[in-house]
Structure formats: C-alpha cells, structure tokens
Amino acid sequence: QVQLVESGGGLVQPGGSLTLSCAAHGFTFNTTWMNWVRQAPGKGLEWVSTIYNDNYSAYYADGTKGRFTISRDNAKNTVYLHMNSLKPEDTAVYYCTTGHDAMIYWGQGTQVTVPS
C-alpha cells in the first residue's frame, strides 16, 4: 500500500528556514519522480517542485526558485524540501505527491505558516 507521510511543518518568521520531509512506503522509491505541491488558504493547488529518480534533476515553480531546494535520499525512501528566505505568501499546506501504477498519491500534508 502506497503511503506518503510528511513532517517538518511549523511556524517560522519571515526570512527563516524550514525543511519538510516526506517518507514514502509501498512502492519502489528509487524509480519514481517525487513532487511537492502546496495549497494556500482559500486558494487552489500550486505545484512547487519535482525531482527525478534517475539523475536527480530538479525543477521549481518560479516563485520558489532560488529559495527552495528539493532533494531525495533513496536509501531512506525520503524526499525533502529545504525552504529558505520564507515569505508570508509561502504560508500553505504542503503535500508530497507521486504517481504509481497510473494513480496519483498524496500525503496528509504539513502546515507551514509564515506570519506577515
């Protein structure tokens, strides 16, 4: 059974840093792309970042480029989102997602709050 479990969210002051983790279970992690998606209060889902499984290529939404870094540890079946220079507009629930056997899987999300 595929399971994604995020952790690491919290309250952080503007300009601060936070690292989110997503532990994956139930599929072959090192063959799968991993993504971070967020949802700000009252807004729709927004793609944040993707990391490939093979060459560790990473891609970022324009609003996070240069501030966020995605990484993965295939030995630990875990993907991370390192967030620096956080802004109030980064406030959102952050979800880890992946595709497996033609299904999209989501974690339960972790709240990040950056007060204005």
C-alpha positions as CSV (number, residue, x, y, z in Angstrom):
1,Q,0.0,0.0,0.0
2,V,1.4,3.3,-1.1
3,Q,1.8,5.8,1.8
4,L,3.4,9.2,1.9
5,V,3.9,10.9,5.3
6,E,5.0,14.5,5.5
7,S,6.6,16.2,8.5
8,G,8.5,19.3,9.4
9,G,6.0,22.0,9.1
10,G,5.5,24.8,11.6
11,L,5.5,28.5,12.3
12,V,8.6,30.4,11.1
13,Q,9.3,34.1,10.9
14,P,9.8,35.8,7.5
15,G,13.3,35.2,6.3
16,G,13.5,32.0,8.2
17,S,14.1,28.4,7.0
18,L,12.4,25.1,7.3
19,T,12.9,21.7,6.0
20,L,10.0,19.4,5.1
21,S,10.3,15.6,4.9
22,C,8.2,13.0,3.1
23,A,8.7,9.4,4.0
24,A,7.5,7.0,1.3
25,H,6.3,3.5,1.7
26,G,4.7,0.8,-0.5
27,F,6.5,1.3,-3.9
28,T,10.0,1.3,-5.4
29,F,11.0,4.8,-4.4
30,N,14.2,5.0,-6.4
31,T,12.3,4.5,-9.7
32,T,9.7,7.3,-9.1
33,W,9.6,11.0,-9.5
34,M,8.6,12.9,-6.4
35,N,6.8,16.2,-6.1
36,W,5.9,18.9,-3.7
37,V,2.5,20.7,-4.1
38,R,1.1,23.4,-1.8
39,Q,-2.3,24.9,-1.1
40,A,-2.5,28.4,0.4
41,P,-5.6,29.3,2.4
42,G,-8.5,29.9,0.1
43,K,-6.6,29.1,-3.0
44,G,-6.1,26.2,-5.3
45,L,-3.3,23.7,-5.5
46,E,0.1,25.0,-6.7
47,W,3.0,22.9,-7.9
48,V,6.2,23.7,-6.1
49,S,8.9,21.3,-7.2
50,T,9.8,18.0,-8.7
51,I,12.8,15.7,-8.5
52,Y,13.5,12.9,-10.9
53,N,14.6,9.5,-9.8
54,D,17.4,8.8,-12.2
55,N,19.7,11.8,-12.4
56,Y,18.4,13.9,-9.5
57,S,17.3,16.7,-11.9
58,A,15.1,19.1,-10.1
59,Y,12.5,21.7,-11.2
60,Y,10.9,24.6,-9.4
61,A,8.0,26.9,-9.7
62,D,9.1,30.5,-10.4
63,G,8.1,31.8,-7.0
64,T,10.3,29.3,-5.2
65,K,13.3,29.2,-7.5
66,G,16.5,30.1,-5.7
67,R,14.8,29.8,-2.2
68,F,13.7,26.2,-2.2
69,T,15.7,23.1,-2.8
70,I,14.3,19.6,-3.3
71,S,16.4,16.6,-2.5
72,R,16.0,12.9,-2.0
73,D,17.6,10.1,-0.1
74,N,16.8,6.8,-1.9
75,A,18.4,4.8,0.9
76,K,15.8,6.3,3.3
77,N,12.9,6.5,0.9
78,T,12.6,10.1,1.7
79,V,12.2,13.3,-0.2
80,Y,12.9,16.7,1.3
81,L,12.0,20.3,0.6
82,H,14.5,22.8,2.1
83,M,13.0,26.2,2.3
84,N,15.0,29.4,2.8
85,S,14.0,33.1,2.9
86,L,10.5,32.2,3.7
87,K,7.8,34.8,3.0
88,P,4.2,35.2,4.2
89,E,3.0,34.1,0.8
90,D,4.6,30.7,1.4
91,T,2.0,30.0,4.0
92,A,0.2,26.9,2.9
93,V,-0.3,23.2,3.5
94,Y,2.5,21.4,1.7
95,Y,1.8,18.0,0.2
96,C,4.2,15.3,-1.1
97,T,2.8,13.5,-4.2
98,T,3.9,10.8,-6.6
99,G,2.5,8.7,-9.4
100,H,2.5,4.9,-9.2
101,D,0.6,2.3,-11.3
102,A,-1.4,5.0,-13.0
103,M,-2.6,6.5,-9.7
104,I,-1.6,9.8,-8.0
105,Y,-0.9,9.5,-4.3
106,W,-0.8,12.3,-1.8
107,G,0.3,12.6,1.8
108,Q,-1.8,14.1,4.5
109,G,0.0,17.5,4.2
110,T,2.0,19.6,6.6
111,Q,1.2,23.2,7.5
112,V,3.8,25.9,7.0
113,T,2.9,29.3,8.5
114,V,4.9,32.5,7.8
115,P,3.2,35.4,9.6
116,S,3.2,38.8,7.9
